[in-house]
Amino acid sequence: MVLAETTSELRRLAKENWRRRRNLWLLLLIVLLALSGWAAWWFFMGRWWVNVDDAYVAGNIYPVDARVSGTVLSVAGYNTLVVRQGDPLVSLRGRRAELALSQAQAQLAQSLQGARALVAEIDASRAHRAALAAALATARQKAWRYRAAAESGATQALEAITTKNDVARLQAEIAAESAHGRALQARLGAHNPDNTPSVKAALERVKLARLALHRQIIRAPVSGILAQQSVQRGQWIKPGQRLFSIVPLDQIWVDANVKETDLAGVRVGARVTLHADVYGSGVTYHGWVAGIGGASGAVFAVLPPENASGNWIKFTQRVPVRIALDPQGFIAHPLRPGLTMSVTIRVGGKPHQGPTPPWMETARPRAASAVTNLAARGQDGVR
């Protein structure tokens, strides 16, 4: 009886040991398969992609500022309102601007009247100088006859001297009138009254008054969504004061903060796949790397780290990478600045070959010309 129980116990223990070894081998096999699968995924796919969770939507934000001072008459915009370029947002009381325009127009009319009077005075001076020239010719003939008569004894010498003095007086009057005409001509400038300096200055004042009157209505510089309203009816505003901000949803990109350990393989033009947290993984955006930041984010921080201090701890730095989105991607699913994104950057492969957003095409030549001008000024300074 005891032998049978001992044999049964040994069999049970042997069976348990076999099951334990089997489970360990199964677990080891599963681990090896998982490691092999991960290695295969990394070799064929994982090493060709860089995943970034620290990414946010960014975009251009246009300020709407006041150009002139005045009292707000009406406010036609509000936060979240969709506006088009040129839509009126704020209207100011324009009575002072209208009076300034009327005053400038009156000054222009006065300047034109003065210029035309100056032209008439120049013409009168020329006519007077012509009359003096005719009188001088007559006086010279008379003086010649009297001088000849005085030499022959037919008349007295006093009359010859008088006619000679008349010639000298007329010559002086002609010289004075010529100087007066030149002074008038210098005041007039060109013969056309519209080209006189006073008329030009008055005309510029009229243009400035019209511009000030035009700026009494503040319009949207671009199409987009209004935000950051800081103006109300009856408020007194000054030039440069911020009234609204406009966010155009068609000028959107993504700033992805890539770890320095993953940055070596990132190239400009690399293809990118993105997902927005607001839409989830069901909506996929496509884009490409438009540029890589010149420094890590810590360099531009308000309080940069003091790495030279004794309490130094090494942190993995991140470098901002700008990602341009395919314009067709966010038409059906628009994005807004500040939203979080999940980014996957393709390492290697063919660079982006496709359409470029219009705002990037117009901004790139301006940036290139600015850099060229800056470099030229730097070379001039070196020389």
TAHUHU-V741756 format. One record per pair of residues at least 12 apart in sequence whose C-alpha atoms are under 8 Angstrom apart, sorted by sequence separation. I is the first residue (numbers start at 1). GAP is how many residues later the second one is. D is the distance in whole Angstrom. If there is no record, write none. Layout:
i={I,I}
gap={GAP,GAP}
d={D,D}
//
This chain:
i={76,77,230,231,273,274,76,77,146,147,230,231,273,274,75,76,146,229,230,272,273,75,228,229,271,272,74,75,228,229,271,272,73,74,143,146,227,228,271,272,72,73,74,226,227,270,271,72,73,226,227,269,270,298,72,73,143,226,227,268,269,297,71,72,142,143,225,226,268,269,296,297,70,71,224,225,267,268,296,297,70,140,223,224,225,268,296,297,70,139,140,143,222,223,224,225,268,295,296,139,223,224,294,295,220,222,293,139,140,292,293,139,292,293,292,293,326,327,291,292,326,327,136,290,291,326,289,290,291,289,290,136,289,290,135,136,288,289,287,288,133,287,288,132,287,286,287,285,286,132,133,285,132,286,285,129,285,129,128,129,272,125,125,125,126,261,125,260,263,259,260,259,260,122,259,260,258,259,257,258,278,122,257,258,277,278,121,122,257,258,276,277,256,257,276,277,288,255,256,276,277,118,255,256,275,276,255,256,274,275,254,255,274,275,119,253,254,274,118,253,254,273,274,253,254,272,273,119,252,253,272,273,115,252,272,119,271,272,270,271,270,116,250,270,115,270,115,266,270,266,267,270,271,112,115,266,267,270,271,112,265,266,269,270,252,265,268,269,115,252,249,252,249,111,112,249,254,256,111,108,111,108,107,108,105,104,105,108,104,104,105,104,101,104,251,101,251,100,101,98,97,101,97,97,98,97,94,97,94,93,92,91,92,91,90,91,89,90,88,89,90,88,89,88,89,87,88,86,87,85,86,85,86,84,85,86,83,85,84,85,84,83,84,82,83,82,83,82,83,68,81,82,80,81,79,80,68,79,80,67,68,78,79,77,78,79,79,78,66,64,75,64,75,74,75,62,74,62,72,73,74,72,73,71,72,71,72,71,72,71,72,70,71,69,70,69,70,68,69,68,69,66,67,68,66,67,66,67,65,66,65,66,65,66,65,66,64,65,63,64,65,63,64,63,64,63,64,62,63,61,62,61,62,61,60,61,59,60,59,59,60,59,60,59,58,59,57,58,59,57,58,57,58,56,57,55,56,55,56,55,54,55,53,54,52,54,52,52,50,59,57,58,59,57,58,57,58,56,57,56,57,56,57,56,57,55,56,54,55,54,55,53,54,55,53,52,53,51,52,51,52,50,51,50,51,49,50,49,50,49,50,48,49,48,47,48}
gap={12,12,12,12,12,12,13,13,13,13,13,13,13,13,14,14,14,14,14,14,14,15,15,15,15,15,16,16,16,16,16,16,17,17,17,17,17,17,17,17,18,18,18,18,18,18,18,19,19,19,19,19,19,19,20,20,20,20,20,20,20,20,21,21,21,21,21,21,21,21,21,21,22,22,22,22,22,22,22,22,23,23,23,23,23,23,23,23,24,24,24,24,24,24,24,24,24,24,24,25,25,25,25,25,26,26,26,27,27,27,27,28,28,28,29,29,29,29,30,30,30,30,31,31,31,31,32,32,32,33,33,34,34,34,35,35,35,35,36,36,37,37,37,38,38,39,39,40,40,41,41,41,42,43,44,45,45,48,49,49,51,52,53,55,55,55,56,56,56,57,57,58,58,59,59,59,60,60,61,61,61,62,62,62,62,62,63,63,63,63,63,63,64,64,64,64,64,65,65,65,65,66,66,66,66,66,67,67,67,67,68,68,68,68,69,69,69,69,70,70,70,70,70,71,71,71,71,72,72,72,72,72,73,73,73,74,74,74,75,75,76,77,77,77,78,78,79,79,79,80,80,80,80,81,81,81,81,81,81,82,82,82,82,82,83,83,83,83,84,84,85,85,86,87,87,87,87,87,88,91,91,94,95,95,97,98,98,98,99,101,101,102,105,105,106,108,108,109,109,111,112,112,113,115,115,116,119,119,122,123,124,125,125,126,127,127,128,128,129,129,129,130,130,131,131,132,132,133,133,134,134,135,135,136,136,136,137,137,138,138,139,140,140,141,141,142,142,143,143,144,144,144,145,145,146,146,147,147,147,148,148,148,148,149,149,149,150,151,152,156,156,157,157,158,158,159,159,160,160,160,160,161,161,162,162,163,163,164,164,165,165,166,166,167,167,168,168,169,169,170,170,171,171,171,172,172,173,173,174,174,175,175,176,176,177,177,178,178,179,179,179,180,180,181,181,182,182,183,183,184,184,185,185,186,187,187,188,188,189,190,191,192,192,193,194,194,195,195,195,196,196,197,197,198,198,199,199,200,200,201,202,202,203,203,204,204,205,206,212,277,278,278,278,279,279,280,280,281,281,282,282,283,283,284,284,285,285,286,286,287,287,288,288,288,289,290,290,291,291,292,292,293,293,294,294,295,295,296,296,297,297,298,298,299,300,300}
d={7,5,7,5,6,6,5,7,7,5,5,8,5,8,6,6,5,6,6,6,6,5,8,5,8,5,6,7,5,7,6,5,8,5,6,8,6,6,4,7,7,5,7,7,5,5,7,6,5,6,6,5,5,7,4,5,5,5,7,8,5,8,6,6,7,6,5,7,5,6,6,6,6,6,6,5,7,6,6,6,7,8,8,5,6,6,4,7,8,7,8,8,7,8,4,8,7,6,7,8,6,6,8,8,8,7,6,7,6,8,5,6,6,6,5,8,7,8,6,6,8,6,6,8,5,8,7,6,7,6,5,6,5,6,7,7,6,6,6,6,8,5,7,6,4,6,5,7,6,7,7,7,6,7,6,6,7,6,8,7,8,7,8,8,7,8,6,7,8,7,6,6,6,6,4,7,5,7,5,5,7,6,5,6,8,8,8,7,4,7,7,6,6,6,6,6,6,6,5,5,8,7,6,6,6,6,5,7,7,5,6,6,6,7,7,7,5,5,7,6,7,6,6,5,8,7,5,7,8,6,6,7,7,7,5,7,6,6,7,5,6,6,8,7,5,7,8,7,7,8,7,7,7,7,7,6,8,5,6,7,6,8,5,6,7,7,8,5,8,8,7,7,7,6,6,7,8,7,5,6,7,5,6,6,8,7,8,7,8,6,6,5,6,7,8,5,7,6,6,8,7,8,8,6,7,5,7,8,6,7,5,6,6,5,6,6,7,5,6,6,7,6,5,4,7,5,6,5,5,8,5,5,6,7,5,7,7,4,6,5,4,6,7,8,6,6,6,5,7,7,6,6,6,5,8,5,7,5,6,7,7,6,5,7,7,7,6,6,7,7,8,7,7,8,6,8,5,8,7,6,8,5,6,8,5,6,5,6,6,5,7,6,6,7,6,5,7,8,4,6,6,7,8,5,6,5,5,6,7,5,5,5,5,7,5,7,6,6,7,6,7,8,5,6,6,5,7,6,6,6,5,6,7,5,7,7,8,7,8,8,6,6,7,4,6,6,7,5,8,6,5,4,7,6,6,7,6,6,6,4,6,6,8,6,7,8,7,6,7,8,7,7,6,7,4,5,6,7,5,6,5,5,6,4,7,6,5,8,5,7,6,7,7,7,5,6,6,8,5,6,6,8,5,5,6,6,5,5,7,5,7,6,5,5,8,7}
//
